[in-house]
Amino acid sequence: MILTLRPKIRILHKIIAIVAVIGAIVGGCIWHASGRMDAVGAQYAHFILHDAKMADSVRRIVRLFHQTNYAIYRVIAET
């Protein structure tokens, strides 16, 4: 049946069908990739927010450590 139908279809229609199939495949790939990028973007934003809070806490701890160290050396120097 397909063999008898194939010669009756014009070449332009065949080319249009192939381009449509390729377009559908590319559209599906773009849709899938954009969905994955949304998920990756959300995870990255969460990581950045968490990492920024942690870096701020570490800076405060280091500053407190240095201030304490400075105070201890100052007391030692005064005695």
C-alpha positions in Angstrom: 0.0 0.0 0.0 2.8 2.4 0.9 4.7 1.6 -2.3 1.7 2.5 -4.4 1.1 5.7 -2.5 4.7 6.9 -2.6 5.0 7.7 -6.3 1.8 9.8 -6.2 3.2 12.2 -3.5 5.0 15.2 -5.0 8.6 15.8 -4.1 7.7 19.2 -2.5 5.3 17.5 -0.1 7.9 15.0 0.8 10.4 17.8 1.6 7.8 19.7 3.6 7.0 16.5 5.6 10.7 15.9 6.4 11.2 19.6 7.4 8.1 19.3 9.7 9.4 16.1 11.3 12.9 17.7 11.9 11.2 20.8 13.3 9.1 18.7 15.7 12.2 16.9 16.9 14.2 20.1 17.4 11.2 21.7 19.2 11.0 18.7 21.5 14.7 19.0 22.2 14.5 22.7 23.0 11.5 22.1 25.3 13.4 19.4 27.1 16.6 21.4 27.5 14.7 24.5 28.7 13.0 22.4 31.4 16.3 21.0 32.5 17.8 24.5 32.6 15.0 25.8 34.8 15.7 23.0 37.3 19.4 23.6 37.2 18.8 27.4 37.6 16.7 26.8 40.7 19.3 24.5 42.2 22.0 27.0 41.5 20.1 29.9 43.0 19.5 27.8 46.2 23.2 27.0 46.3 24.2 30.6 45.9 21.8 31.8 48.6 23.0 29.1 51.0 26.7 29.6 50.2 26.4 33.4 50.7 24.9 33.0 54.1 27.6 30.5 55.0 30.4 32.8 53.8 29.0 35.7 55.8 28.9 33.5 58.9 32.5 32.3 58.3 33.6 36.0 57.9 32.1 36.9 61.3 33.7 33.9 63.0 37.1 34.7 61.5 36.8 38.3 62.6 35.8 37.3 66.1 38.7 34.9 66.3 41.2 37.6 65.2 39.7 40.1 67.6 40.0 37.6 70.5 43.5 36.8 69.4 44.4 40.5 69.3 42.9 41.0 72.8 44.8 38.1 74.2 48.1 39.3 72.8 47.4 42.8 74.1 46.7 41.4 77.6 50.0 39.5 77.4 51.9 42.5 76.3 50.5 44.6 79.1 51.5 42.2 81.8 
